[in-house]
Amino acid sequence: GQTSHASVVAVRLNKTCVVGCKALKVYETEERAEINGHTIRYGDPISIDGRMGLLLQGSHPVREELHILPI
């Protein structure tokens, strides 16, 4: 969740993070991963939607969000 250690560290490092991705299987020695019947190989472009918790194949446009803080 949003308060997990990985999430907090990612925010501090200004990185996008998806945690609890149970469907993702990583095979480090084979340099590939599988999720829902799709294979991702080392070097394949992926995109991460941290707000929606999505891992997407391919390069997708980046959309920056502005955060309005209450005064």
C-alpha positions as CSV (number, residue, x, y, z in Angstrom):
1,G,0.0,0.0,0.0
2,Q,0.9,3.7,0.0
3,T,2.5,3.5,3.4
4,S,4.6,0.4,2.8
5,H,8.4,0.7,3.2
6,A,8.9,0.3,-0.6
7,S,6.3,3.1,-1.3
8,V,7.8,5.5,1.2
9,V,11.4,4.9,-0.1
10,A,10.2,5.3,-3.7
11,V,8.6,8.7,-2.9
12,R,11.8,9.9,-1.2
13,L,13.8,8.9,-4.2
14,N,11.2,10.5,-6.6
15,K,10.6,7.2,-8.3
16,T,7.4,5.4,-9.4
17,C,6.7,2.2,-7.5
18,V,4.1,-0.6,-7.7
19,V,4.0,-2.9,-4.7
20,G,2.1,-6.1,-4.1
21,C,2.2,-7.3,-7.7
22,K,1.4,-11.0,-6.9
23,A,0.9,-11.9,-10.6
24,L,4.4,-10.9,-11.6
25,K,7.0,-13.7,-11.7
26,V,10.6,-12.7,-12.1
27,Y,13.2,-15.1,-13.5
28,E,16.5,-13.3,-12.9
29,T,18.9,-15.9,-14.3
30,E,16.8,-16.0,-17.6
31,E,16.5,-12.2,-17.6
32,R,12.8,-12.2,-18.1
33,A,9.5,-11.8,-16.2
34,E,6.0,-13.0,-16.8
35,I,2.7,-11.5,-15.8
36,N,-0.8,-12.6,-16.9
37,G,0.6,-14.7,-19.8
38,H,2.8,-11.9,-21.1
39,T,6.6,-12.2,-21.1
40,I,8.8,-9.2,-20.5
41,R,12.5,-9.6,-21.4
42,Y,15.5,-7.7,-20.3
43,G,15.7,-4.4,-22.2
44,D,12.0,-4.4,-23.2
45,P,10.4,-1.0,-22.5
46,I,7.8,-0.9,-19.8
47,S,5.8,1.9,-18.3
48,I,4.5,2.1,-14.7
49,D,1.4,3.9,-13.6
50,G,2.0,4.4,-9.9
51,R,-1.4,6.0,-9.3
52,M,-3.4,3.1,-10.8
53,G,-0.9,0.4,-9.9
54,L,-0.4,-0.7,-13.5
55,L,2.5,-2.3,-15.3
56,L,2.3,-1.6,-19.0
57,Q,4.3,-3.1,-21.9
58,G,5.9,-0.5,-24.1
59,S,6.7,3.1,-23.8
60,H,3.8,5.3,-22.8
61,P,3.7,9.1,-22.5
62,V,4.6,10.6,-19.1
63,R,2.0,12.8,-17.6
64,E,3.2,15.0,-14.7
65,E,0.7,15.9,-12.0
66,L,0.6,19.1,-10.1
67,H,-0.1,18.7,-6.4
68,I,-2.1,21.5,-4.9
69,L,-1.3,21.8,-1.2
70,P,-3.9,23.2,1.2
71,I,-3.0,26.4,2.9
